[in-house]
Structure formats: structure tokens, C-alpha cells
Amino acid sequence: MRYVGFRSPLSAMLDHVDADFTVYEEVGEVSMEACRLIKRALGKDYITLADLPRIPLEGIDEGERQVIMKALRGLKPDEKLKFVRG
């Protein structure tokens, strides 16, 4: 069993279970407009490392761009960064 990019007490407790889990880590907030720009450019509500060249960073606020880049730095090639409305 593999957990999405980070270790937590929850992952240790679930380690003995033979099943698939999705564990979310909140990285930061971006505006709905930034999410719309990315969704429009990619045609989906998540980002993978392969999508990085297609993300319209020039249309996104500098602070939000930093949040997105911070999240992508910890991403592995087979993982997804998903936008979730909070």
C-alpha cells in the first residue's frame, strides 16, 4: 500500500489494511478563477507532472502560482494534484 506523497499517523494506522485508500493533504488555497484557467487548459480537475508545461501559469496570481508549484514539487510521476472545493 502506498500513500500519496507524505507520511502521517493515519497512514501508519491504516498500514495493516489490505485495500486502496486516498489520503488528501491540504497544501494551500487557490482562487476559483485559477482553478477554472487550469481546468480549461487541461480539460480535467487535476494536475500530473506531465501536465506542467500546459499549465497557464502566466494567467495565475504569483501567490497562487507558488502554492501550485509547492504542491507539484512533492508530486511523484504517478500521483495527481486534485483541486477540491473546500
SULMODA-V865289 format. One record per residue. PHI is phi in whole degrees, -180 to 180 (none if undefined). OMEGA is omega in radians with two decimals (NA if undefined). D_FIRST is the distance of its C-alpha to the first C-alpha in Angstrom with 1 decimal. Layout:
PHI;OMEGA;D_FIRST / PHI;OMEGA;D_FIRST
This chain:
none;-3.10;0.0 / -127;3.13;3.8 / -110;-2.95;6.8 / -69;2.88;10.1 / 70;3.12;12.3 / -157;3.09;12.8 / -100;3.12;12.3 / -150;3.05;13.7 / -58;3.12;14.7 / -63;-3.13;12.9 / -65;3.10;9.4 / -66;3.14;10.8 / -69;-3.09;12.1 / -88;-3.02;9.2 / -58;-3.09;7.1 / -84;-3.08;9.0 / -85;3.13;8.6 / -96;-3.12;7.6 / -165;3.08;7.6 / -99;3.10;7.1 / -132;2.97;8.5 / -114;3.13;10.6 / -113;-3.12;11.7 / -100;3.02;15.1 / -120;3.11;17.0 / -78;-3.08;20.8 / -101;-3.11;22.3 / 170;-3.12;25.8 / -119;2.98;28.2 / -130;-3.08;30.0 / -72;3.07;32.9 / -63;3.13;32.9 / -64;3.10;35.2 / -64;3.10;32.7 / -63;3.13;30.0 / -63;3.11;32.7 / -59;-3.11;33.7 / -69;3.12;30.1 / -60;3.13;29.5 / -65;-3.11;32.9 / -71;-3.05;32.4 / -98;-3.10;28.9 / 76;3.13;29.3 / -156;-3.09;26.0 / -103;3.05;24.6 / -145;-3.13;21.9 / -125;2.95;22.1 / -116;3.12;20.2 / -61;3.12;21.5 / -65;-3.13;23.5 / -82;-3.01;25.4 / -50;-3.14;26.7 / -65;-3.09;30.1 / -96;-3.13;30.7 / -77;-3.10;30.2 / -78;-3.05;33.8 / -63;-3.10;33.6 / -66;3.13;37.4 / -95;-3.06;37.7 / -113;3.11;35.3 / -53;-3.08;36.6 / -57;3.13;36.0 / -63;3.12;34.1 / -69;3.08;31.7 / -60;3.12;31.3 / -65;3.09;30.3 / -63;-3.13;27.6 / -64;-3.13;26.2 / -67;3.08;26.4 / -61;3.14;24.7 / -66;-3.13;21.7 / -69;3.13;21.7 / -60;-3.12;21.9 / -88;-3.06;18.4 / -82;3.04;17.0 / -93;-3.07;15.2 / -56;-3.11;16.7 / -99;-3.12;14.0 / -107;-3.11;13.8 / -124;2.98;16.5 / -102;-3.04;18.9 / -108;3.06;20.1 / -88;-3.13;23.4 / -123;3.11;23.4 / -77;-3.05;26.8 / -103;NA;27.1
